[in-house]
């Protein structure tokens, strides 16, 4: 069985999508439609060489969404048997399985990016990658840190968990995790504590927009970040999308569940091959594209 997967924020690069725009009329039409919906020419930033402009959350999230979604429309010949997306990538997955229209998903991604940027500005915060420690250990040790916010945010693959929280919490947790046996604790260059309680203001701001958006029954199951299980009910999909902002991304379990349910090949659509490398560490027996 065939699974399509879509990456999240962090996969962007200068020049992304320019080849698609120049080579495929359908891609050009979608990029120009996106410029109109967003109210600024995001293509000028994506196709240019200003890395700092591309790193702004309000630009990065729509840019990655557009690259992933348009790549899948250009390159995929048939519907997959199942889909999943890592964090932001869940929106591209929802378009691919026809639970959301391209236009509605882009509007939500833009609202999400702006809301998350505001939340980051309200509370200085960050994330860190913890290498060489079991998921359960990272989660338990984060819970030991008191007086600040720090949680396990991304369960990416065995031996790689990303934690998220305020500056004090991340510093304290990194020191404690290293003292307990973590091989490395690497601060990430991100704008804030995604997938943590610090994103609650963003979730509240996004609630009305998501509730007002029409969701359809997908043509195949989507395995969502919040619980790693397949979803086909539009109401469940909508609810899980809201919870996603403050809940961890259960990517390791998502991929395992997809394989248990029959996935034998995974196709990553979007900039880079981050998910391909993670999936290889989760299960080396599947075929990756």
C-alpha positions in Angstrom: 0.0 0.0 0.0 1.1 3.5 -0.8 1.4 6.4 1.7 2.0 10.1 1.0 3.7 12.2 3.7 4.3 16.0 3.9 7.0 17.9 5.9 6.6 20.8 8.2 8.3 24.1 9.0 12.1 23.9 8.7 12.3 22.2 5.3 12.3 25.5 3.4 15.2 26.7 1.2 15.8 29.7 -1.0 14.6 29.2 -4.5 12.0 26.6 -3.5 9.3 26.1 -6.1 10.8 28.1 -8.8 11.4 25.0 -11.0 7.7 24.0 -10.5 6.5 27.5 -11.5 8.6 27.6 -14.6 7.9 24.0 -15.7 4.2 23.3 -15.0 1.2 25.6 -16.0 -0.9 24.1 -13.2 1.8 25.0 -10.7 2.1 28.5 -12.0 -1.7 29.0 -11.7 -1.7 27.8 -8.1 1.2 29.9 -7.1 -0.4 33.0 -8.6 -3.7 32.1 -6.9 -1.7 31.9 -3.6 -0.3 35.4 -4.2 -3.8 36.7 -4.5 -5.2 34.9 -1.4 -2.2 35.9 0.8 -2.2 39.6 -0.4 1.5 39.6 -1.1 3.8 37.9 -3.7 5.1 35.0 -1.6 6.6 33.7 -4.8 9.1 36.6 -4.9 10.3 35.5 -1.4 10.3 31.8 -2.2 12.1 32.1 -5.5 14.6 34.7 -4.2 17.7 34.5 -2.1 16.7 36.3 1.1 17.0 33.6 3.7 15.9 35.9 6.5 12.7 36.9 4.8 11.9 33.2 4.1 12.5 32.3 7.8 9.7 34.6 9.0 6.9 32.3 10.3 4.2 34.1 8.4 6.1 33.3 5.2 7.7 30.0 6.0 4.5 28.1 6.8 2.6 29.1 3.6 5.8 28.6 1.6 6.3 25.0 2.8 2.6 24.3 2.4 2.6 25.6 -1.2 5.7 23.7 -2.2 4.4 20.4 -0.8 0.9 20.7 -2.0 1.8 21.8 -5.5 4.5 19.2 -5.8 1.9 16.5 -5.0 -0.6 17.9 -7.5 2.1 17.9 -10.2 3.9 14.6 -9.5 1.2 12.2 -8.1 -0.7 10.2 -10.6 -3.2 8.5 -8.3 -4.6 8.8 -4.8 -2.6 7.1 -2.1 -4.0 4.6 0.3 -3.3 6.8 3.3 -1.7 10.2 4.1 0.0 12.0 7.0 1.8 15.3 7.5 4.4 16.4 10.2 2.9 19.4 12.0 2.3 22.1 9.3 2.5 19.2 6.8 -0.9 18.0 8.0 -2.5 20.8 6.0 -0.9 19.6 2.8 -2.0 16.0 3.6 -5.6 17.3 4.1 -5.6 18.9 0.7 -4.1 15.7 -0.9 -6.9 13.5 0.6 -9.5 16.1 -0.4 -10.6 16.8 3.2 -9.8 20.5 2.6 -9.7 22.6 -0.6 -6.5 24.3 -1.6 -7.9 27.7 -1.0 -9.3 27.0 2.4 -6.2 25.2 3.6 -3.9 28.1 2.5 -6.1 30.6 4.3 -5.9 28.5 7.5 -2.2 28.0 7.2 -1.8 31.8 6.9 -4.0 32.4 9.9 -2.1 29.7 11.8 1.3 31.2 11.0 0.3 34.7 12.1 -1.3 33.4 15.3 1.8 31.3 16.2 4.0 34.3 15.5 2.0 36.4 17.9 2.2 33.7 20.6 5.9 33.5 20.2 6.2 37.3 20.7 4.1 37.1 23.9 6.4 34.5 25.5 10.1 34.2 24.6 10.5 30.4 24.0 12.3 27.9 21.9 12.8 24.1 21.2 15.7 21.7 21.5 16.4 18.3 19.9 17.3 15.5 22.4 19.3 12.7 20.9 20.0 9.2 22.2 17.2 8.8 24.7 14.0 6.9 24.7 10.7 8.8 24.2 9.3 7.8 27.6 12.5 9.0 29.4 12.5 12.4 27.7 8.8 12.8 28.6 9.3 11.8 32.2 12.3 14.0 32.8 10.6 17.1 31.3 7.8 16.5 33.8 10.4 16.8 36.6 11.3 20.4 35.7 9.2 22.7 37.8 8.4 26.4 37.8 8.5 26.8 34.0 7.0 25.3 30.8 8.8 22.4 29.1 7.2 19.4 27.3 8.1 16.7 24.8 6.8 18.2 21.5 7.9 16.0 18.6 8.5 12.3 18.8 10.3 12.2 15.4 12.0 8.8 15.4 13.7 6.4 17.9 16.4 8.4 19.7 15.2 11.8 18.5 12.7 13.8 20.5 12.2 17.6 20.3 11.3 19.4 23.5 9.5 22.7 23.6 9.1 25.4 26.3 10.1 28.8 27.7 13.8 29.7 27.8 14.3 28.8 31.4 12.5 25.4 31.0 14.5 24.4 27.9 17.8 25.3 29.7 16.9 23.3 32.8 15.6 20.3 30.8 18.6 20.2 28.6 21.0 20.1 31.5 18.9 17.5 33.3 18.5 15.3 30.2 22.3 15.3 29.5 23.0 14.4 33.1 20.6 11.4 32.8 22.3 10.1 29.6 21.1 11.9 26.6 23.9 12.0 24.0 23.2 15.5 22.8 20.8 18.4 23.5 20.7 20.8 20.6 18.9 24.2 20.8 17.0 24.7 17.6 16.9 28.0 15.6 13.1 28.4 15.8 10.8 31.3 16.7 9.1 29.8 19.7 7.8 26.8 21.6 5.6 25.0 19.0 3.4 22.1 20.1 3.4 23.3 23.8 1.0 25.1 26.1 2.7 28.3 25.0 0.8 28.0 21.8 -2.6 28.1 23.5 -3.3 31.8 22.5 -2.7 30.7 18.9 -5.1 27.8 19.2 -7.8 30.1 20.6 -7.2 32.6 17.7 -7.5 29.8 15.2 -10.6 28.1 16.6 -13.2 30.3 14.9 -11.4 30.0 11.5 -11.2 26.2 11.7 -14.8 25.9 12.9 -16.0 28.1 10.0 -14.1 26.1 7.4 -15.8 23.3 5.5 -14.2 19.9 5.9 -15.1 16.9 3.7 -14.8 13.2 4.2 -11.3 12.3 2.9 -10.8 9.9 0.0 -8.4 8.0 2.2 -7.5 7.9 5.9 -5.3 10.7 7.3 -3.2 9.7 10.3 -3.1 12.8 12.5 -0.3 14.1 14.7 -2.3 14.3 17.9 -3.1 10.5 18.3 -1.3 8.9 15.4 -4.5 7.1 14.3 -6.4 7.1 11.0 -9.2 9.6 10.7 -12.0 9.9 8.2 -14.7 11.8 10.1 -14.6 15.5 9.2 -15.5 16.6 12.8 -12.7 14.4 14.3 -10.3 15.8 11.7 -11.2 19.4 12.6 -10.9 18.8 16.3 -7.5 17.1 16.0 -6.3 19.9 13.9 -7.1 22.4 16.7 -5.5 20.2 19.3 -2.3 19.9 17.2 -1.0 23.4 18.1 -0.5 22.6 21.8 -0.1 18.8 21.6 3.0 16.7 20.6 3.6 15.4 17.1 3.5 11.6 17.4 5.4 10.9 14.2 7.1 7.7 15.3 3.8 6.1 16.3 2.1 7.5 13.2 4.5 5.8 10.8 4.4 2.6 12.8 0.6 2.6 12.7 0.6 3.2 8.9 3.0 0.3 8.5 0.8 -2.0 10.7 -2.2 -1.0 8.6 -0.4 -2.0 5.4 1.8 0.8 4.1 4.8 -0.6 2.3 6.0 2.5 0.4 6.2 6.1 1.5 6.4 9.1 -0.9 7.5 12.4 0.6 6.2 15.5 -1.2 7.8 18.9 -0.4 11.2 20.5 0.1 14.0 18.2 1.2 13.9 14.7 2.5 13.6 15.1 6.3 10.7 12.7 6.6 12.3 10.1 4.4 15.3 10.0 6.7 13.1 9.8 9.8 11.0 7.0 8.4 14.2 5.1 7.5 15.1 5.2 11.2 11.6 4.1 12.3 11.5 1.1 9.9 14.2 0.3 7.5 12.1 -2.3 5.6 9.8 0.1 3.7 10.4 1.6 0.3 11.0 5.4 0.3 10.7 7.9 -2.4 
